[in-house]
């Protein structure tokens, strides 16, 4: 029964996102940083805030990439949404330390494009976790901050302030300046790079709002 519910919610959510995105008036800024890099064979880790993932799903369609989500009911629904929108999605336990990191590294070997909500799946709000830093360092990914802004949106009352743009909303999809994380990091370095990710995404959010 739970599998049927997951598939039903995945179908419903994916259909809603497709329908809504067809009405959005989207301005894309610097998306060529991603597309041209992929053509050249570059490896990218796209990072974003957890509260932004709903509009990003339809706006970045058509690009083969790997997305991670948590092994939970909500995570299984997200995986089904990803499948219906053309992404590969892997579910991982929420807290399994180095084993979780090892699983992510192994899963990402074939992929030139990966995507990760840096403050998910449980927050705190707009605070990057170390996983994105470690992945970028160990896998040789160039980090690309990505965000959206919308004129009309529904903001949900939950920890990540999830945003769902309303029909016919004016929107901006903005890709930030690439960030290259060195291969060898010590604990102090990881903290600094987390702050770098935080600052990059916060600045990108402000710029996207100004572009509306």
SULHULIN-V594119 format. One record per residue. N is the residue number from 1. RES is the residue in one small letter. OMEGA is omega in degrees with one decimal (* if undefined). NEAR is the number of other ideal C-beta (glycine too) atoms within 10 Angstrom. D_CENTER is the distance of its C-alpha to the mean C-alpha in Angstrom with 1 decimal. Layout:
N_RES_OMEGA_NEAR_D_CENTER, N_RES_OMEGA_NEAR_D_CENTER
This chain:
1_x_-179.0_5_29.1, 2_x_178.6_8_25.7, 3_x_177.8_9_24.5, 4_x_179.0_8_25.9, 5_x_178.2_12_24.2, 6_x_-178.0_19_20.7, 7_x_178.2_15_21.4, 8_x_179.7_12_22.9, 9_x_176.7_17_20.0, 10_x_178.2_20_17.6, 11_x_-178.2_13_20.0, 12_x_-177.4_13_20.5, 13_x_179.6_18_16.9, 14_x_179.2_20_16.1, 15_x_178.7_12_19.4, 16_x_-179.4_14_18.8, 17_x_177.0_22_15.6, 18_x_-177.2_14_17.5, 19_x_-179.9_11_20.5, 20_x_-175.3_18_18.9, 21_x_178.0_19_17.0, 22_x_-179.2_9_20.4, 23_x_-176.4_11_21.9, 24_x_174.8_21_19.5, 25_x_-166.9_11_20.9, 26_x_169.7_16_18.1, 27_x_-179.9_13_18.6, 28_x_-178.1_12_16.5, 29_x_174.8_15_16.8, 30_x_178.4_15_16.6, 31_x_179.0_16_14.5, 32_x_175.9_11_17.3, 33_x_177.9_18_16.1, 34_x_-172.3_21_13.6, 35_x_-179.8_12_16.0, 36_x_177.4_10_19.1, 37_x_179.4_17_17.7, 38_x_177.4_16_16.8, 39_x_-179.6_9_20.3, 40_x_179.2_8_21.8, 41_x_177.0_7_20.2, 42_x_179.6_17_18.0, 43_x_-174.9_16_15.2, 44_x_166.9_24_11.8, 45_x_178.0_24_9.0, 46_x_178.5_22_6.1, 47_x_-178.4_27_5.1, 48_x_174.8_23_4.6, 49_x_-178.9_28_6.7, 50_x_-177.8_20_6.9, 51_x_-177.3_21_9.3, 52_x_-167.6_22_7.6, 53_x_-177.1_21_5.7, 54_x_178.6_23_9.2, 55_x_-180.0_25_10.1, 56_x_-179.9_20_7.3, 57_x_-179.4_22_8.4, 58_x_-175.4_20_11.9, 59_x_179.7_19_11.5, 60_x_179.0_23_10.0, 61_x_178.1_13_12.4, 62_x_178.0_7_15.0, 63_x_-177.5_16_13.0, 64_x_-179.1_11_13.5, 65_x_-178.5_20_10.7, 66_x_-179.3_19_10.0, 67_x_177.2_23_7.4, 68_x_172.5_24_8.7, 69_x_-176.1_22_9.9, 70_x_178.4_18_13.1, 71_x_-178.2_15_16.5, 72_x_179.1_14_17.6, 73_x_178.7_12_18.6, 74_x_178.9_12_15.5, 75_x_178.2_21_13.5, 76_x_175.8_21_16.0, 77_x_178.1_20_15.6, 78_x_178.3_26_11.8, 79_x_179.8_22_13.0, 80_x_175.5_21_15.7, 81_x_179.8_27_13.6, 82_x_-179.0_22_11.6, 83_x_-177.9_14_15.1, 84_x_179.9_17_16.5, 85_x_171.7_20_14.1, 86_x_177.6_14_14.6, 87_x_167.7_20_11.8, 88_x_-178.2_16_12.8, 89_x_179.1_19_11.4, 90_x_179.6_17_13.1, 91_x_-178.5_14_14.1, 92_x_174.0_19_15.3, 93_x_-174.2_13_17.7, 94_x_-176.4_13_16.4, 95_x_175.9_8_18.9, 96_x_168.7_12_20.6, 97_x_-173.6_8_20.5, 98_x_177.3_8_21.3, 99_x_176.9_10_21.5, 100_x_179.5_16_17.9, 101_x_178.7_16_17.1, 102_x_178.5_12_19.7, 103_x_179.7_15_18.3, 104_x_179.9_20_14.9, 105_x_-179.8_13_16.8, 106_x_-178.1_9_19.1, 107_x_-174.3_15_16.6, 108_x_-176.2_20_14.9, 109_x_-176.2_7_18.3, 110_x_-168.1_8_18.5, 111_x_172.0_17_15.1, 112_x_-179.5_17_14.8, 113_x_174.9_23_11.1, 114_x_-178.4_24_8.5, 115_x_-172.8_24_4.7, 116_x_171.1_24_4.3, 117_x_-167.9_22_4.4, 118_x_178.7_24_7.6, 119_x_-178.1_24_9.9, 120_x_0.0_21_9.5, 121_x_-173.4_19_11.0, 122_x_178.4_13_14.2, 123_x_9.1_14_14.0, 124_x_-175.1_9_15.9, 125_x_175.6_12_14.4, 126_x_174.0_16_12.8, 127_x_-177.0_13_14.0, 128_x_175.6_22_12.1, 129_x_-178.0_18_13.2, 130_x_-176.1_15_15.1, 131_x_-179.4_17_13.2, 132_x_178.6_22_10.8, 133_x_-178.5_25_14.2, 134_x_179.5_18_16.1, 135_x_-178.8_22_14.0, 136_x_-178.7_26_14.0, 137_x_-173.2_19_17.7, 138_x_-174.9_17_18.9, 139_x_179.3_17_17.3, 140_x_178.8_13_18.0, 141_x_164.6_25_14.5, 142_x_-177.1_17_14.4, 143_x_176.9_25_11.5, 144_x_173.5_24_10.1, 145_x_179.6_25_8.9, 146_x_176.8_25_7.7, 147_x_174.0_25_8.8, 148_x_170.6_25_11.0, 149_x_-178.4_25_14.4, 150_x_-178.6_24_16.9, 151_x_179.3_15_20.6, 152_x_-177.1_12_21.0, 153_x_170.2_17_18.6, 154_x_177.9_12_18.9, 155_x_-173.3_11_17.6, 156_x_-178.4_13_17.8, 157_x_178.5_6_19.8, 158_x_-170.1_11_17.7, 159_x_-175.2_15_16.4, 160_x_-179.1_20_13.0, 161_x_-176.8_14_14.8, 162_x_-178.6_17_12.7, 163_x_173.3_18_13.3, 164_x_179.2_16_14.7, 165_x_-179.0_25_16.4, 166_x_-179.7_13_19.9, 167_x_175.8_11_21.9, 168_x_177.7_11_23.0, 169_x_169.2_20_20.9, 170_x_-174.6_15_20.7, 171_x_172.0_22_17.1, 172_x_170.0_20_15.7, 173_x_-171.0_22_12.6, 174_x_176.3_21_12.8, 175_x_-176.5_21_11.9, 176_x_179.4_21_13.3, 177_x_178.9_12_15.8, 178_x_179.0_16_15.1, 179_x_179.7_18_15.5, 180_x_-177.6_10_17.5, 181_x_-179.4_23_18.0, 182_x_-176.2_9_21.4, 183_x_-174.9_9_22.2, 184_x_-178.7_7_24.4, 185_x_169.9_18_23.3, 186_x_-176.1_7_25.3, 187_x_178.6_8_24.3, 188_x_178.6_8_25.0, 189_x_-178.2_14_22.9, 190_x_178.2_15_19.8, 191_x_179.5_13_20.4, 192_x_179.7_11_20.8, 193_x_173.1_22_17.6, 194_x_178.5_18_15.7, 195_x_175.9_12_17.5, 196_x_178.0_16_16.7, 197_x_179.1_22_13.0, 198_x_-177.3_17_13.9, 199_x_-179.3_12_16.3, 200_x_-178.6_21_14.3, 201_x_178.2_22_11.6, 202_x_178.5_14_14.6, 203_x_178.8_14_16.6, 204_x_176.0_23_14.1, 205_x_-179.2_19_14.0, 206_x_179.6_12_17.8, 207_x_179.7_15_18.1, 208_x_178.1_22_16.2, 209_x_179.8_14_18.5, 210_x_-178.1_10_21.4, 211_x_-177.3_14_20.6, 212_x_*_12_21.0
